[in-house]
Amino acid sequence: GYAGEAVTGVVELWNGSSWTETTNVNTARNAAGGTGTSTASLIFGGDKPGAANETELWNGSSWAEQNNLSTARYYLDGSSLSSTLALASGGSTGSRTGATEEWNASTPVGAWSTGGSLNTGRNNSAGAAADTTAALVSGGNPNLAITESYNGSSWTEVNDLNTGRDYLCGSGTS
């Protein structure tokens, strides 16, 4: 992160027409990755200051600590694969990384496992996923146009964005 950025644990929930503050995360941070729904979400990594590896799971009313990321980082991308699977990719450990980790909530306290690394290390990218064999990451710092597709074990460069950019947000399925 950058000196002077606010580190906070505040969480707000959107109900379709307005935002309401709800239960804060256990570990205050900024620049974290996240994914999920209003009743099943993950927040992971971040900057508190310094790269964080903490993972927390939202059940619709509170946050619970989970197993940590293997690689502490901030400005990483989060993509939902299903209600129990997710990807954390890219980010910064002080320099850009291509690290990818796969979340599996099938254990009582979900766990991360190492996935195939992005071909181009990046942070501040956009991601989307349909399942464990169909995910995309596009753009990222420094103004990248590169788009990569994940097949469940490795990333392959596919048709790039028309314009390179960073600080993106992604949603939907690949």
N, C-alpha and C positions, 0 to 999 in steps of 0.2 A: 504494500500500500504506500501511501504518501503521507508524510508528516502532516499532522493537523486534521486528517480525516477522522470523523467521529466513529468510535467503536461503540456499538449498541447491541442490546439484546431484544429490542422492541419488535413485536410482531403485530401486524394488522391483518384482519381477515375481511375479504370482500364478500358481500352477501348478494351481489347482483345490482345494487344501487348505491351502496355506501361502504366505507371502511370503518371497522371497529377494532380498537386495540384489544388484544387478547393476551394469553399467557406468554411471557417472554421466554426466549431460549435460555438454556442453562449457561452457555458460554457466550458472552458478548463478543461480537466480531463484526467486521465489514468484509466486503469482497468475497463472500462465500458462494459456493455453488448450491443449487437447490432444485428440487423437482417434486412433483406430486400433485395431490388434490387437496381440497379443503378438509378432508378427513384422514388423509394418509400422505404425509409429505416428509421429505428428508432435507436437512440442511447439513452441509459438510464443508470442511476446509475453512478458509477465510484468513483474515489478518487480525490479530488481537493485541498489540502489534507483534509482528513476526508470523511466519507461516504457521497455520493451524492444521491439525489433522482430525479434530473432533467431528463426530457425526451424531446427529440427534434426529429422532423420529417423532412426528406429530400424529396424534391419533384423533384429532378433532377437538381436543380440550387441553392437552398437555404435551410437553416435550420429554422424551426419555433418551438418556444416553445410550449409544450403540457402540459397536466396535469401530475403532478409528480407521481412517484412510491409512494406507501404507506410506504414501508420499504426502507430507504436509505441504500445502500450497494455497494460493489465493488467486482470484480472478479466473477460476476454473469454470468449465461448462458442465451443466447437469442435464441429463436427458432421461425421461421416464421410458422404460421398456415395457412395463406392466405394473400392476398394483404392488408387486413384490420384487421387481427387478429395476435397476437403474445403472447409468454410466456416469462416471466422473472422468472428464478428459481435459488434457491441456492444463493451463494455469501457469503460475509462476512460483518458483522456489527462491526467488531472487534473480533468476533468469528464466526465460520461457522454457517450458517442458512439453513433451508429447505424451507424458504418462497417462495411461488409461486404466481405470479400475472398474470392476463390475460388482454391483451391490446385489446380494441375494438375501431376502428377508425370510427365507424358509427355516432358518435357525431361530431359536427363541430370542437371541439378540443378533440381529442381522450381521452379515460379514461381508467384507470387501475382498476380492481376489484380483490379481494382476491380469489385465487384458493386454492386447497388442497395442504398442505405442503408436501415436499419430506419426505420420511421416514427416510432418512439419510441426515442430514445437510452437505453441502459441498460447496466448492468454486473451481474454475478452472476446471470445468467439461465440457463435450461436450454434445450438444443437437441437436435434429433434430425433425421435426414435419411434419405431413401431413395435419392435421386439428385439430379442438378443441377437438377431441376425440382420437387422435393418436399422441403421442409425446414420445420421449425417452430422458433420461439423463443418461450418463455413466461416470464412473470414477470420478475423483476429488481429492482434497486434503483431507487427506494425503494418496496418492497412493492407492486410492480405486479401486476395480474391480466391485463394485456394479452398476447394471443397473436397472433403474426404468422406468416403462411405465405409462403414464398419460391417463386417460379415459375421461377427461373433468371435473372431480371433485376430483379424488384421484389418488395417485401414488401407484403402486404395483411393488415389486421387481420381475424381470424376469431374464433370463439367463445372468449371469455376464460376464464381459470381462475375457479373459484368463489370462491377466496380469494387476494388479492394476497399475494405473498411474494417474498423474494430469497434469495440464497446457495443457489440450486437446483442440482441435478445432473440431467442428462438422458441417456437412452440409447435405443437402438432406432431404428425407422424412423418416419417421419411418417405 
